[in-house]
Amino acid sequence: MSPDAERFRPPLNPLSTRVVMAGVFLGAVIALALSVTFSWTSTLPGGAGGGEGKLTAAAEEAFHSPPGSCLTWTAPDASDVKKVACTQPHLFEVTGLVDIGAQYNAQAPFPNLDQWQQIAQTKCNGDVAPYLGHPLDPYGKLTTNLLRPTAAQWADGNRQLRCGLQWAGPGGGLQPTTGPAKSQDQSAVWDPGTCLALAGKGVGDPVPCSRPHSYEIIATIDLATHFKDGYPKQDDQDSWLDTECNKAADDYTGKADLNAKKLTLGWDLREQESWDVGSTKVNCKVAATLSDGSGFQAVTGSVKDNAGQPDPSGAPSDQGGGKSSTPPSSSGNP
């Protein structure tokens, strides 16, 4: 097995232990996705974060969407949030309705961050499998979320919550998905040609490959095309992907010499919990790692264009993609 395969793989954490506040429409989505916390913006519709502004009609409709509804928006403050068909690209799919009035009466203060996170974990995680018709991949791209009332709605007595699913990138930014969640492949993969930002020494959200980035996706491979008799041990995955990802790298780069570019080839490995729910796809990727193994080095340009190469300074970057996820430790999966 190539020594390069020993890189790119941070510890994996089940969804139940990864919690983040994401500043999304209505100031109201709690994403159970990462291990960092984001602040609410002060310009969200409805005076998110404690303001007393009025919700737009579209935002009111979005907040009161029934299970099975899909929502999307493009504005940074999500002021243009709207319902769309789930067959169209969207950022949030409502999976269930919850009323917490029995636990929080009319005099109850607006919950703090820790309380909202606890509510999200206890109220939303248990209903996901019945909604999907199968378990949620604990290491997959979809994570459970909570759409809560604004502070103004709470003060008016609104105790209704919407649980849902979304795809949050490594830097916390929401990524569009297409199709109902129950029919989506949950494999945590990116399209070939995607570059993920470098945030500190770790991984951020997608950025143009012309910007400094942590790694570039060069291929998606389905393990199930080769391993047909059940879940393969990760050593077996490694051995097969060593060959397949090297082939993919030759095809993607025109047989560029990655070593000469000081770039490393890596790939994902799948856990059995993912395999058991049908998440069998992995990414092959290229990156430049720091000499001390503590994380990634900035690369600028696409290796497909024979331009991708590490920053000559060798320093990590803080550009783009939001906050860092856990820095990589070993083997083929960031």
N, C-alpha and C positions, 0 to 999 in steps of 0.2 A: 504493500500500500504506500502511496506517495506520502512523504512527510507533510505536504501541503494540506492533506486531509485532516491533519490534527488542529487546524485553525478554524476560526470563524464561528465557534459555537458557544454562546453564553448559556448559563443555567436556564432551564425552562421552569416556569411557575404556573400552576393551575390558575384558572380564572378566579377562583374563589379567594385567592390571596393577592390579586392585583387590582388595585382601586385607583381611579383618577377622577378628578373633577374636570370636565371639559366645558369651556366657555362657548356654548352653542345656543341655538334659538331659545328664547324665553328665559335665558339664564337658567336652564332647567334640566340639562342632561347630565346624569352621573354615569360615566363610562367605566365599567369594571374591566380595565384593560391594562394599565401600566402601574408602575410603582412610584409615580411622581404626581404632584398636584399642580393644577393650573388655576389661575385667578379668573374670576368672572370679569368680562368687560363691562364698562359702565354705559354702553350705548345700545344694549340689546333691547328689542321691543318689549314694552311692558315695564320698563324701568328695572331691568334685571339687577340683582345684587342688592335689592332693598328699595328701589325707587317706586314711585306711585304712578308711572305713566300708564296710558291706556293701551291695551293690545289692539292691533289691527284686526280687521275682520278675518283676514287669511290666517293670522296667527291664532286667533280664537278657534277657528275651524280645525287648524292643525292640532292644537292642544286637545281638542275633544274628539280626535279621530278614533274610530273603533279598531279592535284587533284586526290585523290583516291590511291595515292602511300603510302606505309608504309615503315618506315625506322627504323633501329635498329643498335646497336653497343654494344661492351663489354668493350673496352679499356677506362680507365678513361678520356683520352683526345679525345675519340671518333674517333681516327685515323682510325678505322676499320669500320666506318659507311658504311652501304650498304642498298640497297632496298631489301625488302623481300615481299612475299605474305602476305596480311593482315590476312590470316588464321593462320599465324605463329606469335609467340610472337614478339612484336615490341614496340618501345618507342615513335613513332611520326607518325601521319597520316596527310598527306597534304589535306587540305580542299578547298583551293582556291589560286589564283594568284593575286597579286596586284602590280601595277607599280605606284610609287610615283614621277616619273620624272617631272610631271606637278607642283608639290609642291616644289621639290628640284632639281634645275637645276645643270648643270655641275660644277658650282662654289660653290655650297652649301657645307658647312663643314659637316663632318660626325656627325650625330645627337648624342646628349648626352643621358644619361640614361633616364631622364625625357621625352625627346622628343620621344625616342623609345617606351616608355610605352604608351604615348599618341597615337602614330601611331598604336600600337597594338590594343588599345581599339577601336579606330575609324574605323580601316580598317578590323579587323578580327571578331569582335563579331557579326556584322549584318548578315554575310553570313553563320553562323553555322547552323541555323534552316533550311534554304533551302537545305543545303548539307545533313543534317541528315534526312530530311523529317519530323522532329518533333523538338520541342524546346529542348535546352540543359538544363539539370537539374542544376539550379544555386547553389545547394548544393551537387551535385554529384561528382563522382570521376574524370570525364573528364573536362578538362579546356582548354580554347583557348590559342594558342601560336603563336609566329611569328618567322619565320626563315628569318633573314636579311642578306645582304651582309656583308663580312668582310670589314675592313677599306681599305684594298688593292683593293677589288672589287669595293667599293664605289668610290675610287679615279680613277678607270678606267671607271667610268660612269654607273655602274650597279645600277639600282634603282628598281629591281624586288624583291618582297617579297613573301614568301610562308606562308600562314596562315595554322594552323593545330591544332590538338587535341592531348593531352597527359594526362597521369595520374601522378601527382606529389604528393608524400607522404607528411606527415605533416612536415618533416624536409627538404623538397625541392628536395629530390632524385626522379628521374624518375622511375616509376614502369612499368613493361611490361604488356601489354594487348594483348588479342588474339581475332581476329575477327574484321571485319569492325566496325567502331564506330557506324554506323547507326543501327547495329543489337545488340550492346552490352547493357547489363543491366547497367544503370548508377548509381545504388545504391552504395553509398560510404561504402562498406563493405570489410573486409579482410577474407581470408580463416581461418577456425578454426585451432588453433595451431600457429598462427602468434603472435609474440611479438613485440611491438613497443618500440623503444628506449626511454629512459628518457633524455630529453634535458633541463637542468635546472630543473624547476618544471613542464615542459610541455611535449609534445609528439613529438617524432622524427620518423624516418623511421624504417622499419622492421630490427630486429637484432635477432640472435639466442637467444632462451629463457635462455640459460646458462649465458648470459650477463645481466647486470643490465638493467631493462626495466620498462616502465610506466604501461603497462597493457598487458594482454594476452587474445586473442580472443578465446572463448570457443565454440561458436555456431553462425550460421547464420539462422535467422528465417524470413519467408516471412509473413508480416502482412496481405497480400491479401488472405492468406489461411483461415483467420478467419473473417476479415472485408470485406464482399462481397458487401456491399451496399454503397460504396463510401468512401471518406476520413474519417478516425476515428479521433475524438478529441484526443489530446495528453494525456489527463487524461485517456481516454479509452485505448490508446496504453499502457500507464504505467501499468494500472491494469492487462491487459492480459499478458504483458511481465513479470510482477512480477512473475506470475505462470510459464510461459513457460521458462524463463531463469533460474529459480530455478531448474526446471526439467532438463534442459540442463546441468547445473552445476553438478548435481548429476551424470548424465551419463558421463560427461567428466572427472570428478575427482574421480569417484568411491565413491561418497557420502562423500567426504572429508569435514571436518568441517572448512569452510572458516573463521569463527569468531576466531577459535582457532589459525589459521594461521595469524590472523590480516589482512585478506584480505576482500575486499568489492566486491560484485557483482553489476554490472551496465549494462546498455543497451542503445542503440540508440533510438531516436524518429525521426519520419519523419515529415517534413514540407509539407503543402499541395502542394506547387509548385513542390516538388519532386514526390509526389504521382500522380499528374496530368500527369506526363510524364512517369509513370510506374516504378519509383524507390520506391519499396515497401519492400525491404529487409533491415534488421537491424542486428547488431551484439550484442551478449551477451559477456561480458568480465569481467575479475577480475583484481583488482588493489589494491594498498595500498595508501590511501590518507594521506596527512599531517594533523596533528591535528588541524591546524589553517584554514584548508580548502583552502589553497592558491595554491594547486597543488598536484602532485603525489610524492610518496616516492619510492625509488629504490626497485625493487623486483628482486631476482635472482633465476633462476631455474623455470621449468614448474610446474604448479599446477597439471597437469595431471600425472606427475611422483612423486607426493607427495613431491616435493622439493621446490616449489615456496614459498618464504617468504620474508618479507621486510628486508632491510638492518638494522641490529641492531642499527646502529648509528642514524637512522631516518633522515639522511640528504638527500637532493635531489642530483641527479647525473648530471654531464655534459658529460657523456660518450655516444658516438654513436648517429647516426641518424640526424646529422646536427643541424640546429638551431631550437629553440622551436617555436611551434605555440602558440596561446593564451592559458594561463593556464585555467584549467577547473573551472567552477563556480558551476553549479548545475544540477541535474537530470541525465538521463541515456545516455548521448552522448558526448564522447570527441571530 
